[in-house]
Amino acid sequence: MIGEAIDSTVGRQVARTLAREVTRGLLGVLGIGTSKRGKKSWF
């Protein structure tokens, strides 16, 4: 059942969104911005 949910289009979209948000959160904790809006960046 879980495998079928992950294989579905909605499941893949949810997994992608979760991965992106977790990555952004980790980068935010480390002080590395993923966005250049209003923040000074080293790059």
MORA-V842611 format. One record per run of one state. SS is the DSSP state (@ for helix, = for strand, . for the rest). FROM is the first residue (numbers start at 1). LEN is the number of residues. If there is no record, write none. Layout:
SS_FROM_LEN / SS_FROM_LEN
//
This chain:
._1_1 / @_2_6 / ._8_1 / @_9_22 / ._31_13
//
